[in-house]
Each structure stands twice: as structure tokens, then as C-alpha cells.
Amino acid sequence: MSWYADEGLVGIRRDLHRHAEAGWKEFRTTALVAEELERLGYDVALGPDAVVPEKRLGLPSDDVLAAAEDRAREAGAPEAYLERMDGITGAVATRSFGDGPVVGVRVDMDALERDESRADDHRPAAEGFASVNPGEMHACGHDAHTAIGIGIAREFADADGTDEGFDGTLKLFFQPSEEGGRGGLPMSETDHLDDVDLLVALHVGLDEETGTVVTAYEHPLSNAKLDVEFSGAPAHAGGAPNEGRNALQAASTAITNLYGIPRHGDGVTRVNVGMVESSNAQNVISERATLRVEVRGGTADLNEYMLSHARRIVDGAASMHDVDVGTSLYGKTTTFEADDEAATLVAEAAAGLDAVTEVRPRKEFGGSEDASYLIRRVQESGGIATYVGIGASNVAGHHTAEFDIDEESMRIGVDTVVEALRSF
């Protein structure tokens, strides 16, 4: 019997919320999702069969991953599924109901690396389903997305291929590590997307009220996150400063100059240094300093413009201060434009639901989203796609310690997507 067999959407969402797992650590989530989907008759590809392992970005250390897998095991993840995952999270579920079109749904599963509020007015804390994992919290609604994915799978599971059901193939993409833009690219480069005719991705909340459906979020900013490490040589800052090579000084130079990258005339460009670290005594020349840099662009080309300038600047700062520098890509996203036909299918499906009070057309995304890689892959192969917003009356902003959703939104999400897919 599946862990989730007797649970509704709310129960599943709350269980996932309580056991929040950050990117590439979603072992319990993946295992329990796979167990339920196989109970429903889906063929499930796991881990290295769901993503291209060597394309993964921003991986935690082996020790961190091993500890996360052990934690999942202790929290009830079925051993058979953990073994099949081979240390890699993510799942793609497929079930054929006939010879019709191939339709797909992409949902993300990961939590954020932050602590959750324990305040009395924070419902998950008050009702006993706040995260039990320190430093990990579902502060963006991916727990609801995963539950919606299971809900969609259940709606199709009894389809019999007749005119009243669905005569095509359904693929469900349970993507790991969306936060930081780390999991979309490796999932998009599998062959699971080769034959998808229609792909729907979705997100709850986004500051829309429950009952509102946005048929096509689009034009997210392309994004790249760069980890930078400057390596110098230590020395006594008072006695022999000339013998050191100051990694922190190089990092400081890089920070100043990164913010000075010229903005591009062809569109939006952004840069930010979000993390700086140099653990060092005040009387020692710093031998190591790290940065996490983020650049964005309104197009993939503009993002590359920003990324190339960022790399040039950190190399120059290292040369100026006679230190070494290494960089690695922590995460990356691209951008997309939704297809009219896909957005129309969603609009017509949502308009027919009593629980939907407002259907909104296209809307600029504003941030970044690595579903963009899956969407573009489908479009490049001749299919169509859109990214749907499901209002959820979120009581606090995304990525905050107080984030929560109206759980009624999950049923709206399931029903909207199911009707859109069946009408294709």
C-alpha cells in the first residue's frame, strides 16, 4: 500500500510541508511520489533515468546528500525506491490511454534553504505541520505543486480511453531543484520530452487571490548564478602584510566592479552579489574569500552578456591582487514565450469551473524559472506549452518564513489542468 494511498491533496501537501527537502535532497518526496504513481498504474523513471546526472548544477557535497538520504529513510521513504534513485532525485511518470496526443505536466518538488516561522499565527506551526527539518522550508508552494501533480495523476488513472475520458499519453515531470535554477536543464535534456505535444507548467500563489487563474505567465528573466572562490596566501597583517596575497581584497574589488557592468541597450539586465564569505581573524591577511553572484537578462543573449562580463571582472580582480580564482556555475535558467493555443486551452478550462472567479490572460513573470528549459525543449520539438498561475491567497510573500497558501487552490489547479489536457 502506498504511503499516500488514503491521503487527499491537503494531507499530501501537509506531509510534504512537514518534511521539507531542499534542492537535490528530495529523496523522501521523490520516493513517496513514485510509490503512489506506480500504485496508480504509471511507469515511473527515477533518478538517473529522470534527469541527465552530469548536467546537474549546484550539487551539495556527497556527505550532505548521503545525510539527506539517511534522513529520508528514517522518515519513511521506501527503501526500494531509494535504491532505484541511486542518489539522484526526480521522477517522470508515464501512462498511455490510447493513440492520441502526448500531454505533459511539470511540477517542482524542492523546498528553500531557510527556517520556517514558529509564530502562533503561522498556520503550519499552529496546526502541527511546520517543517521538522532545520534550515529547510516550503516557502514557495512546491509542496502544493507536488500534491497537484499527484491529483492530476489520480484524475487520469481511471480514464478508459473512451470519448468521455482521454485517448492519449500523460507524462508527469516531478522536477527536483528548481530553486537556484539547478534541475530544469538536466531534466529537459532527457528523451522524455521528445514526443510531448502539449506541456503545462504551473505555480500557486504569486500574489493572486484564490479563484484567479493566469493562463500564461511568460518572459521570465534568463538567469545565471556563479560561485566564485578567490585563493591567496595568509600573513600577519601587522608584522608582515607584504608576505600575504589578500583574497578578501580581490573579492571586494570584484564586488564593486560587478555592480558597474554597463546595462545593455537591448533590454533588461541585472546583477547582484548575494553572498560573501571570508572566515578570517582580523589580524590575518585573508587567504580565501567566496562570492555567490547572480546575473539576469531579459533574453538568453543578454544573460550571456552579463555572465561573460562577470567572469571577466572576477578574473581581473584576481589578477590585480595576485590571487587565484575559480568559478563554477551554481544554476542557470532561460526564458520563453507561451503559445496562444495552450493559453486558450487553459482559459477555456478555467472558465468552466465554478471555483474560478477570474481568468487572466498573459502576464510577465518578473523573476526567473527553470521550467523554461522544459517549455523551450517542447516548443523546439514542435509542441506547444504554457506556464499557468493558480491564485492561492498567500498570506506572506514567497520565500519568507511566514509563507502559506489557501489549500483550496490545489483543487482548482488540478481541475484546470486536467480539463485543459483533456480538451487538447
Secondary structure, 3 states (H helix, E strand, C coil): CCCCCCCCHHHHHHHHHHCCCECCCCHHHHHHHHHHHHHCCCEEEEHHHCCCHHHCCCCCCHHHHHHHHHHHHHCCCCHHHHHHHCCCCCEEEEEECCCCCEEEEEEECCEECCCCCCCCCCHHHHCCCCCCCCCCECCCCHHHHHHHHHHHHHHHHCCCCCCCCCCCEEEEEEECCCCCCCCHHHHHCCHHHCCCCEEEEEEECCCCCCCEEEEEEECCCEEEEEEEEEECECCECCCCHHHCECHHHHHHHHHHHHCCCCCCCCCCEEEEEEEEECCCCCCECCCEEEEEEEEEECCHHHHHHHHHHHHHHHHHHHHHCCCEEEEEEEEEECCCCCCHHHHHHHHHHHHCCCCCCEEEEEEECCCCCCHHHHHHHHHHCCCEEEEEEECCCCCCCCCCCCCCCCCHHHHHHHHHHHHHHHCC
